[in-house]
């Protein structure tokens, strides 16, 4: 089976293709993709406040929306009363939060579904939103178009960027964030992530669609690319050169990692078969993927997650609890976090520092 970005299981395999000429990875799209995003893909839709946990710093939870606003304001200088469009926005929590910092901005939103209208109407004037197709009168209208973790879901990223190019004023900026597959291994196998970007494939994409790349940053947002590009007056051009050899090696390492993940996990599971009860730390993609690979999920009593928006829900029939509420008798913890940050993530759980657990790290 495969897992979507919303931790849904699908009864199909992923096939991922790599282009050694441009450094791009693509996954075969899931069936009925347009209908899936229109009717099924419900991104953080339970409340206005629901958000993803970005980091824990000195015991304080930092949520993704706040970090995205801080990063945007550090990367782009917006003129007074700038017209901003959040493209592929879902409930557009980042734009909504941005307006609390820049109330002069003129917000607009667009998505390929109508399920988010009840969120938009709370902060965007009714004439400033569109669904399925951007309004024709928006061409050449915007100072800034944003896209937060949307482009990885699109079958034809070139077509999308051409639409964004048409929407911008001359010299207008396109600001986007997409996963970085080289630092977020999960992106390689997320079923509904059609595109997996590298620095070289992002540069080629931008140049081929008429943009001038200004920033392609892999440090400002953990496990993601932050990109700023300007609408150029020059004709689109082809990028020169091939992607670095290290990228090809990294891609093959990722393929090997995921191909062997279940065997590694199940070997650990067998070697600790004397432990009657276990828990999975992390109820996102990694935790879900890990759970589906276990031979005996019945021994897992719960998922654990620090994100209060995840707690008191269920995943695969198991309760999601705060780490502090780990049931008695659990000594084995499967860590379902990005391998790059997994050990550091466990260190943030202060309630466990005097306890002794056996951990499986991905």
HUSUL-V916877 format. One record per residue. PHI is phi in radians with two decimals (* if undefined). NEAR is the number of other C-alpha atoms within 12 Angstrom. D_CENTER is the distance of its C-alpha to the mean C-alpha in Angstrom with 1 decimal. Layout:
phi	near	d_center
PHI	NEAR	D_CENTER
PHI	NEAR	D_CENTER
This chain:
phi	near	d_center
*	22	20.2
-2.28	32	16.5
-2.16	32	13.5
-1.53	36	11.0
-1.18	34	7.5
-1.72	29	9.9
1.15	31	12.1
-1.60	27	14.7
-1.67	26	17.1
-2.17	20	18.5
-1.44	14	21.9
-2.70	19	21.1
-1.61	20	20.3
-1.67	29	17.7
-2.14	25	19.4
-2.00	28	17.7
-1.97	23	19.7
-2.17	29	20.0
-1.81	23	22.0
-1.35	24	24.0
-1.51	20	25.3
-2.05	30	22.1
1.40	34	19.7
-1.81	35	17.2
-2.00	38	15.8
-2.38	36	15.6
-1.92	30	15.4
-1.02	28	18.0
-1.11	28	16.6
-1.20	28	17.2
-1.14	17	20.4
0.95	15	20.8
-1.09	21	17.4
-1.08	20	18.6
-1.14	15	20.1
-1.06	20	17.1
-1.29	31	15.0
-1.29	21	18.3
-2.10	17	19.5
-1.94	19	17.3
-1.35	28	13.6
-1.82	25	14.0
-1.53	33	10.9
0.88	26	12.3
-1.72	24	15.6
-1.28	17	18.1
-2.78	16	18.9
-1.11	24	18.5
-1.47	24	17.7
-1.00	23	15.1
-2.65	28	12.0
-1.74	31	9.7
-1.36	31	11.6
-1.57	26	10.6
-2.82	27	14.0
-2.12	24	17.6
-2.15	15	20.2
0.91	12	23.9
1.39	15	23.2
-1.82	15	21.4
-1.35	24	17.9
-1.97	22	15.7
-1.68	26	13.1
-1.09	29	10.0
-1.04	31	11.9
-1.08	28	14.9
-1.15	28	13.4
-1.14	38	11.9
-1.15	31	15.4
-1.03	23	17.2
-1.18	28	15.5
-1.01	35	16.2
-1.15	23	19.7
-1.41	17	20.3
-1.80	25	19.4
-2.23	28	21.0
-1.64	18	24.5
-1.72	27	24.8
-1.20	18	28.4
-1.03	13	29.9
1.07	17	29.2
-1.09	26	26.6
-1.55	32	25.2
-2.12	45	21.5
-2.04	44	19.5
-1.65	42	15.9
-1.73	43	15.1
1.17	40	13.0
-1.61	41	12.7
0.92	37	12.8
-1.46	42	14.8
1.04	45	14.2
-1.15	39	14.3
-1.21	40	13.7
-1.12	42	16.6
-1.06	34	18.6
-1.20	28	18.3
-1.03	29	19.1
-1.17	25	22.3
-1.27	17	23.5
-1.75	17	23.7
-2.36	24	24.9
-1.18	20	26.8
-1.34	16	28.5
-1.16	26	25.5
-1.83	31	25.9
-1.46	41	22.7
-2.43	40	21.8
-2.40	46	19.1
-2.55	39	18.4
-2.66	34	16.5
-1.66	32	17.6
-2.61	29	18.5
-1.74	28	21.0
-1.28	26	19.7
-1.76	34	18.3
-0.99	26	21.8
-1.16	20	22.9
-1.43	29	20.2
-1.11	33	21.1
-1.12	23	24.8
-1.43	17	24.7
-2.55	29	23.9
-2.08	30	24.1
-0.97	16	27.6
-0.96	18	28.0
-1.30	19	28.9
-1.84	26	25.7
-2.30	39	23.3
-2.58	32	23.1
-2.21	27	21.6
1.26	20	21.5
-2.44	22	23.2
-1.06	28	23.3
-1.19	23	26.8
-1.01	12	29.3
-1.26	16	30.6
-1.45	28	27.3
-1.07	22	28.0
1.17	25	28.6
-1.86	28	27.9
-1.78	37	24.9
-1.37	38	24.8
-2.56	42	21.0
-2.03	48	18.3
-1.97	44	14.7
-2.59	41	11.4
-1.87	38	8.2
0.93	39	5.2
-2.11	35	8.1
-1.16	35	10.0
-1.19	39	8.4
-1.58	36	9.8
-1.63	29	13.2
-1.16	25	16.2
-2.13	20	18.0
-1.14	30	16.1
-1.10	26	19.6
-1.10	18	20.8
-1.13	27	18.0
-1.15	37	18.7
-1.15	23	22.4
-1.13	26	21.9
-1.10	45	20.2
-0.99	40	23.0
-1.17	33	25.6
-1.35	36	24.3
-1.46	36	24.6
-1.16	26	27.9
-0.99	24	29.5
1.43	27	27.8
-1.13	36	24.9
-1.92	44	21.5
-1.97	48	18.1
-2.07	48	15.3
-2.42	42	11.8
-2.21	43	8.6
-2.37	41	6.7
-1.09	39	5.7
-1.86	39	9.2
-1.11	38	10.5
-1.34	35	13.6
-2.07	28	12.3
-2.30	32	9.5
-1.00	32	11.7
-1.05	40	9.7
-0.97	41	8.0
-1.09	46	11.7
-2.10	41	12.4
-1.20	42	9.8
-1.08	37	12.3
-1.70	44	10.8
-1.59	38	9.0
-1.30	38	12.3
-1.94	40	11.7
-2.28	47	11.0
-1.70	46	12.2
-2.06	45	14.8
-1.03	33	16.8
-1.23	33	19.6
-1.26	37	17.8
-1.14	44	16.3
-1.07	36	19.8
-1.08	32	21.4
-1.06	34	19.3
-1.15	41	20.1
-1.13	30	23.8
-1.22	28	24.3
-1.93	33	23.4
1.65	34	25.5
-1.59	40	23.3
-1.79	34	24.3
-1.12	33	21.5
-1.89	25	22.1
-2.43	28	19.2
-2.29	31	16.8
-2.01	29	15.7
-1.86	24	14.0
-1.97	17	15.3
-1.23	24	14.4
-2.32	33	10.9
-0.95	27	10.5
1.09	29	8.9
-2.57	33	8.0
-1.71	38	10.5
-1.87	37	12.1
-2.19	42	14.5
-2.17	35	17.6
-2.36	38	20.0
-1.97	33	23.3
-1.18	37	25.1
-1.70	26	27.9
-1.49	19	31.4
-1.35	15	31.8
-1.23	14	31.5
-0.97	23	28.4
-2.30	19	28.9
-1.62	21	27.9
-1.22	25	26.4
-1.66	14	28.8
1.48	15	28.6
-1.80	22	26.6
-1.13	27	23.4
-1.11	19	24.4
-1.02	16	25.8
-1.06	15	23.6
-1.16	29	20.6
-1.06	25	22.5
-1.07	17	23.4
-1.08	26	19.8
-1.09	36	18.7
-1.17	23	21.8
-1.13	19	21.1
-1.10	27	17.7
-1.06	26	19.5
-1.15	18	22.2
-1.03	21	20.0
-1.29	29	18.4
-1.12	20	21.8
-1.75	16	23.5
-1.09	29	21.1
-1.08	22	23.0
-1.11	19	26.3
-1.10	22	25.5
-1.12	30	24.3
-1.20	24	27.3
-1.14	17	29.7
-1.09	25	28.7
-1.03	31	29.0
-1.14	16	32.5
-1.25	14	33.6
-2.14	22	32.9
-1.19	17	34.3
-1.36	13	36.7
-1.48	22	34.0
-1.31	21	34.3
-2.24	27	31.2
-2.42	36	27.7
-2.43	43	24.4
-1.97	48	20.8
-1.57	46	18.9
1.94	41	15.3
-1.98	44	14.5
-1.62	38	10.8
-1.08	34	10.1
-1.05	39	12.5
-1.10	41	15.1
-1.16	39	15.2
-1.05	41	15.5
-1.02	44	18.1
-1.06	44	20.0
-1.26	30	20.4
-1.60	30	21.9
-1.22	28	24.5
-1.29	20	28.1
-2.31	21	29.0
-1.17	27	26.3
-1.07	18	29.3
-1.34	27	29.7
-1.43	36	26.4
-1.55	34	27.4
-2.96	39	24.1
-1.72	44	20.6
-2.19	41	20.2
-2.69	39	17.5
-1.43	37	18.0
-1.30	31	15.8
-1.07	22	18.6
-1.32	26	16.6
-1.68	28	16.2
-1.20	28	19.8
1.20	21	22.6
-1.85	21	20.6
-2.22	21	20.9
-2.47	32	19.0
0.92	25	21.0
1.40	15	24.0
-1.97	25	23.6
-1.20	27	23.5
-1.81	35	20.7
-2.11	29	22.7
-1.13	28	22.5
-0.97	36	23.4
-1.17	21	26.7
-1.82	24	27.7
-0.99	31	27.6
-1.07	22	30.4
-1.05	16	33.6
1.60	19	34.3
-1.52	28	30.8
-2.09	26	31.1
-1.98	33	28.4
-2.11	41	24.7
-1.55	43	22.1
-1.61	40	19.2
-1.77	36	15.8
-2.29	36	13.7
-0.89	32	12.3
-0.94	26	15.8
-1.11	21	15.7
-2.08	24	15.7
-1.08	26	17.2
-1.17	20	20.7
-1.13	18	20.1
-1.09	30	18.1
-1.15	35	21.1
-1.15	20	23.4
-1.36	23	22.0
-1.49	28	23.5
-1.12	18	27.0
-1.16	17	28.5
-1.76	20	28.4
-1.16	13	30.0
-1.74	9	33.5
-1.95	18	32.6
-2.02	13	32.7
-2.17	21	30.0
-1.76	23	29.3
-1.92	25	25.7
-1.81	31	23.9
-1.83	29	21.3
-1.19	35	18.9
